[in-house]
Amino acid sequence: MKPVVVLGTVSLVGCVALGQRDPARDGEYIQALKEAKEKEVEFKRALDAEQARRDEFAQVAREAGAKVRAEDRTALADAVGQKAIALDIAETDRKQKELALGQARETLEAKGRNLVKTYCDKDIRDQIRQRVINERRLDALALGKADAGTEPDAGAEDAADEAEQQYKNFKGINLGIGPSVFFDVGGKPRIKDAEVVNGRVVVEEEEPYSPGIMFETHYFFTPCYEFLYVPAGRWGFGPFVGLQTSTEDVIDALAFGMMYGARHADDAKGSFNLGVGIIIDPNKQILGKHIVEGGPVPAGQTDVPTKEVSAVGLVLTVSFSF
């Protein structure tokens, strides 16, 4: 269109310059120029409309893409959430199964222990009865009774019952009393007697151990096998707790530990027990603060300053149950 305008303009200028103006032709040129201008405007509008359509299409495409991505993200989030829920359910189910399995195992172990304990206890009682009956038969043979090994002895069953009852009394909780020794370990030495001589501390006697009388209670387990040549049913072991007394204090110390007990016969009512453990003494006497053996005492002091502290040591006790 612009070449037409230029050509028309040149032709018009040429005609003016040559003095050959033709009104008809000028009108045609002007009309052609107007048409060219209109077509140029129309073409520009078409281009603008095309660009607007392209922009609209691009916007629609972007919105569609954003919507698709949002839907995809939502769907992905839903899928992940469902998977997480499924995993949580599976984990909860696994933990419940493990808990149930553990409870079942504990139940079986408890039943097994009870079964072993029951059979062990019955076996011990059978052994005791058999030993008592055999001893009665041997005594009868020693007395010259020819039928001692074949004829039943009514007294043997009674003796076996008595022995079985003493076995029941022996196991479990019982009381005992006997001498004990408290061995001091660690800390300052226990002072029994100290004097002031020429203004100096002289320790006359230390007490690294302290004897006493132990009142104790114990619980004996009775395994179904021989130990140290002592048959099953005559020995046991278990924890003990005791109170030690002395000539100075009714309750001198508290002790706890493990104890072994044995009976000399199946029908014996008492037992001999040996315990080892830890003892706590709240009345350990030591030299006072800043007081040392051989050192001076405060001016005007005629007695050695001492104090009582709590101490922990080892205890050995021998007790008798009856």
BABA-927630 format. One record per residue (C-alpha): x, y, z. Coordinates in pm, 1 decimal. Layout:
REM residues N
X; Y; Z;
...
REM end
This chain:
REM residues 322
0.0; 0.0; 0.0;
280.4; 248.1; 75.2;
433.8; 213.0; -276.3;
95.9; 311.7; -420.5;
86.5; 620.2; -197.5;
438.9; 713.0; -293.6;
370.9; 652.7; -662.7;
55.4; 858.7; -649.5;
234.6; 1133.3; -465.4;
521.1; 1131.0; -717.2;
282.0; 1131.9; -1011.4;
87.8; 1420.0; -857.2;
403.0; 1615.8; -787.1;
525.5; 1540.8; -1138.1;
202.4; 1661.1; -1286.1;
214.1; 1977.7; -1076.1;
574.4; 2031.7; -1168.9;
504.7; 1988.2; -1536.4;
198.4; 2199.6; -1512.6;
-16.5; 1916.8; -1641.2;
-276.2; 1887.4; -1362.7;
-578.2; 1672.3; -1447.9;
-858.9; 1707.9; -1195.8;
-998.4; 1367.0; -1280.4;
-668.6; 1200.1; -1231.6;
-607.2; 1397.5; -910.0;
-936.1; 1268.7; -775.0;
-836.2; 914.1; -863.4;
-505.5; 957.4; -691.0;
-666.4; 1102.2; -380.9;
-925.9; 823.5; -377.8;
-653.3; 562.8; -417.7;
-462.7; 724.8; -131.4;
-769.8; 710.6; 94.4;
-832.8; 347.8; 6.2;
-471.2; 269.3; 81.0;
-497.3; 441.0; 416.7;
-817.1; 253.6; 500.1;
-665.8; -78.7; 398.4;
-360.2; 0.0; 613.0;
-583.9; 73.6; 912.2;
-789.6; -239.9; 844.1;
-474.9; -448.8; 817.4;
-344.4; -306.9; 1144.1;
-674.3; -386.7; 1314.2;
-653.8; -740.6; 1178.2;
-302.1; -773.0; 1319.2;
-413.9; -639.2; 1655.1;
-709.4; -877.8; 1658.1;
-479.1; -1168.1; 1570.2;
-239.3; -1069.4; 1847.2;
-529.0; -1044.6; 2092.1;
-647.0; -1392.2; 1994.9;
-294.6; -1526.4; 2042.5;
-268.3; -1361.1; 2385.2;
-607.3; -1502.4; 2480.4;
-505.8; -1847.6; 2365.5;
-180.9; -1824.5; 2560.7;
-370.0; -1714.6; 2873.3;
-616.9; -2000.7; 2833.1;
-326.5; -2240.8; 2785.1;
-154.0; -2111.7; 3098.6;
-470.8; -2136.1; 3303.8;
-536.1; -2486.9; 3172.7;
-178.8; -2590.5; 3254.5;
-202.8; -2442.0; 3602.0;
-533.0; -2620.1; 3661.4;
-389.0; -2949.8; 3541.8;
-83.0; -2907.4; 3765.0;
-301.4; -2821.1; 4063.2;
-519.6; -3123.9; 3999.9;
-209.7; -3339.4; 3958.1;
-65.1; -3207.6; 4283.1;
-393.7; -3268.7; 4462.3;
-416.0; -3619.0; 4322.6;
-52.5; -3684.3; 4416.1;
-108.0; -3551.4; 4767.4;
-416.0; -3770.8; 4804.0;
-222.3; -4073.0; 4683.7;
65.8; -3999.7; 4923.9;
-178.2; -3948.2; 5210.1;
-354.9; -4273.9; 5139.1;
-19.3; -4452.3; 5119.3;
86.8; -4299.9; 5451.2;
-240.6; -4408.1; 5611.1;
-191.4; -4757.7; 5473.5;
163.9; -4765.3; 5611.7;
44.1; -4643.1; 5953.1;
-222.1; -4912.7; 5958.7;
36.1; -5174.0; 5862.6;
277.7; -5048.6; 6131.7;
4.6; -5049.4; 6395.7;
-95.5; -5400.6; 6293.3;
268.8; -5512.2; 6312.4;
311.0; -5364.3; 6661.8;
-10.5; -5528.0; 6778.7;
107.4; -5861.5; 6643.5;
446.6; -5818.2; 6812.7;
273.3; -5729.3; 7140.9;
44.3; -6028.8; 7112.8;
342.4; -6250.1; 7030.1;
536.8; -6115.5; 7328.9;
242.5; -6172.5; 7562.2;
197.3; -6522.8; 7427.2;
568.6; -6591.8; 7476.8;
557.7; -6460.9; 7834.2;
251.5; -6671.4; 7904.5;
420.8; -6981.9; 7767.7;
739.3; -6910.6; 7963.2;
539.4; -6857.5; 8281.8;
351.0; -7181.6; 8223.1;
680.7; -7354.3; 8154.4;
833.2; -7220.4; 8476.8;
528.1; -7320.6; 8675.7;
532.6; -7663.7; 8514.0;
902.2; -7710.7; 8591.3;
848.2; -7580.3; 8944.3;
554.0; -7814.1; 8995.4;
737.6; -8120.3; 8867.2;
1054.4; -8020.9; 9053.8;
866.7; -7977.1; 9380.3;
685.3; -8307.4; 9333.1;
1012.8; -8478.9; 9248.8;
1174.4; -8343.9; 9565.5;
882.1; -8459.3; 9779.1;
897.5; -8804.3; 9616.7;
1272.6; -8820.4; 9683.2;
1221.1; -8722.4; 10047.3;
951.3; -8984.3; 10099.3;
1164.0; -9252.3; 9937.0;
1469.8; -9161.0; 10142.8;
1271.3; -9170.0; 10468.4;
1112.7; -9506.4; 10384.1;
1451.0; -9653.9; 10285.4;
1608.1; -9527.9; 10607.9;
1330.2; -9687.8; 10809.1;
1384.6; -10017.8; 10630.4;
1758.7; -10001.7; 10687.9;
1701.3; -9933.5; 11056.5;
1463.3; -10230.5; 11073.2;
1718.6; -10454.7; 10905.3;
1983.1; -10335.2; 11145.8;
1753.0; -10439.8; 11430.1;
1726.4; -10788.3; 11282.3;
1377.0; -10777.3; 11134.6;
1378.4; -11025.6; 10850.7;
1067.5; -10889.5; 10683.6;
1179.2; -10525.4; 10695.4;
1249.9; -10509.6; 10324.1;
925.6; -10670.8; 10211.5;
650.6; -10593.4; 10460.6;
501.0; -10242.2; 10459.1;
581.1; -10026.7; 10761.7;
291.1; -9812.7; 10880.3;
529.5; -9590.0; 11073.4;
733.8; -9521.9; 10759.6;
444.1; -9346.9; 10588.0;
388.5; -9128.2; 10891.7;
758.3; -9042.0; 10901.0;
750.6; -8963.6; 10530.1;
452.1; -8732.2; 10582.3;
636.4; -8556.5; 10865.9;
949.4; -8515.7; 10650.4;
743.3; -8377.2; 10364.3;
583.2; -8123.7; 10600.6;
924.9; -8013.1; 10731.7;
1039.7; -7965.1; 10372.7;
741.1; -7737.0; 10312.4;
831.4; -7542.7; 10626.2;
1194.0; -7511.9; 10518.1;
1127.3; -7354.9; 10179.2;
978.1; -7008.5; 10144.8;
987.9; -6746.7; 10421.8;
1150.8; -6824.6; 10756.0;
1317.5; -6650.3; 11048.1;
1664.9; -6700.1; 11186.9;
1898.3; -6571.5; 11455.2;
2271.4; -6596.2; 11501.2;
2605.4; -6417.7; 11531.0;
2722.3; -6173.2; 11266.4;
3030.2; -5967.7; 11188.2;
3030.6; -5624.1; 11026.9;
3350.4; -5555.0; 10828.9;
3422.0; -5186.1; 10781.4;
3530.7; -5093.0; 10429.0;
3648.1; -4750.1; 10315.7;
3635.3; -4412.8; 10485.2;
3798.8; -4315.3; 10811.4;
3872.8; -4597.4; 11057.2;
3615.5; -4674.9; 11323.3;
3738.3; -4553.7; 11660.3;
3655.2; -4756.9; 11968.2;
3877.8; -4579.7; 12221.3;
4094.8; -4266.1; 12200.4;
4256.1; -4040.6; 12461.6;
4433.0; -3706.8; 12487.3;
4793.6; -3747.8; 12599.2;
5009.2; -3436.1; 12635.8;
4765.1; -3244.7; 12419.1;
4785.8; -3499.1; 12139.5;
4530.9; -3749.7; 12009.5;
4621.9; -4108.0; 12087.7;
4399.4; -4380.6; 11938.3;
4398.9; -4665.6; 12184.3;
4184.7; -4906.4; 11979.2;
4035.9; -4909.3; 11629.9;
3746.7; -5132.4; 11532.4;
3779.6; -5255.4; 11174.3;
3502.9; -5505.3; 11237.1;
3204.6; -5513.7; 11467.7;
3047.1; -5834.8; 11599.8;
2682.7; -5857.8; 11690.9;
2369.1; -6065.8; 11687.0;
2164.7; -6079.9; 11367.1;
1790.2; -6127.6; 11353.7;
1708.2; -6213.9; 10995.4;
1427.5; -6326.3; 10769.7;
1496.0; -6512.9; 10447.9;
1321.7; -6674.0; 10154.6;
1463.5; -7005.2; 10032.6;
1431.5; -7153.3; 9685.9;
1481.3; -7531.7; 9678.7;
1630.6; -7658.0; 9348.8;
1569.4; -8019.2; 9257.7;
1933.1; -8131.5; 9246.5;
2213.5; -8214.1; 9486.2;
2459.3; -7942.8; 9595.5;
2781.1; -7993.1; 9795.1;
2674.3; -8349.7; 9871.7;
2347.2; -8223.4; 10020.6;
2048.8; -8391.3; 9851.6;
1759.0; -8199.0; 9703.4;
1504.5; -8090.7; 9961.7;
1763.0; -8041.0; 10234.5;
1920.8; -7720.1; 10102.2;
1805.6; -7389.0; 9961.5;
1919.6; -7039.5; 9885.1;
1765.8; -6693.6; 9855.4;
1767.0; -6333.3; 9975.6;
1769.0; -6224.3; 10337.3;
1714.6; -5903.6; 10534.7;
1842.4; -5865.1; 10888.5;
1892.1; -5633.2; 11183.1;
2217.3; -5646.8; 11377.9;
2217.5; -5566.3; 11747.8;
2504.8; -5489.4; 11980.3;
2567.9; -5429.4; 12347.6;
2534.1; -5054.5; 12289.4;
2236.2; -5033.4; 12049.0;
1925.8; -5247.2; 12015.6;
1927.6; -5184.4; 11639.7;
2287.8; -5134.0; 11539.4;
2273.4; -5185.9; 11159.7;
2059.5; -5302.3; 10869.5;
2181.3; -5583.0; 10642.9;
2064.0; -5751.8; 10324.0;
2217.6; -6007.3; 10090.0;
2206.1; -6373.5; 9987.5;
2184.4; -6675.3; 10213.9;
2243.5; -7048.9; 10186.1;
2069.5; -7292.3; 10419.9;
2087.8; -7666.4; 10478.2;
1922.5; -7928.8; 10700.3;
2101.4; -8230.7; 10840.9;
1801.3; -8462.1; 10783.7;
1477.4; -8474.9; 10588.7;
1266.9; -8455.1; 10904.2;
1479.3; -8182.5; 11067.0;
1277.9; -7885.2; 11185.2;
1561.3; -7634.0; 11177.8;
1835.4; -7536.3; 10935.8;
2185.9; -7398.3; 10945.4;
2220.4; -7081.5; 10736.3;
2513.5; -6881.5; 10605.6;
2457.5; -6528.7; 10470.7;
2679.3; -6273.7; 10300.4;
2571.0; -5922.4; 10212.6;
2589.8; -5548.7; 10260.8;
2529.6; -5376.6; 10591.7;
2449.9; -5012.8; 10668.9;
2566.1; -4875.8; 11003.9;
2428.3; -4531.3; 11097.5;
2647.3; -4507.7; 11410.7;
3006.2; -4538.4; 11296.1;
3229.0; -4344.0; 11536.5;
3525.1; -4162.1; 11382.4;
3754.3; -3875.5; 11483.5;
3596.6; -3531.1; 11469.7;
3648.5; -3273.2; 11197.1;
4012.3; -3162.1; 11159.9;
4114.7; -3415.7; 11427.1;
4384.4; -3667.1; 11327.7;
4574.3; -3930.4; 11518.9;
4884.0; -3778.5; 11673.8;
4758.6; -3427.4; 11613.7;
4668.8; -3161.4; 11869.0;
4324.3; -3106.9; 12016.7;
4160.9; -2766.5; 12067.4;
4290.0; -2572.9; 12368.5;
4127.9; -2677.4; 12692.3;
3987.6; -2999.7; 12539.7;
4038.7; -3306.5; 12758.6;
3841.1; -3556.6; 12549.8;
3903.3; -3658.2; 12191.1;
3634.0; -3502.2; 11968.3;
3447.5; -3774.2; 11777.7;
3138.4; -3789.8; 11564.6;
2904.1; -4056.3; 11430.9;
2849.0; -4105.9; 11058.7;
2670.7; -4357.9; 10839.0;
2887.8; -4629.4; 10688.7;
2847.1; -4916.7; 10445.3;
3034.1; -5243.1; 10487.3;
3022.5; -5616.7; 10438.2;
2847.1; -5856.9; 10672.0;
2888.8; -6226.2; 10736.4;
2621.8; -6398.1; 10941.4;
2553.9; -6748.3; 11060.9;
2197.0; -6808.9; 11166.3;
1978.1; -7093.1; 11281.4;
1615.6; -7144.2; 11188.1;
1392.4; -7349.1; 11414.5;
REM end
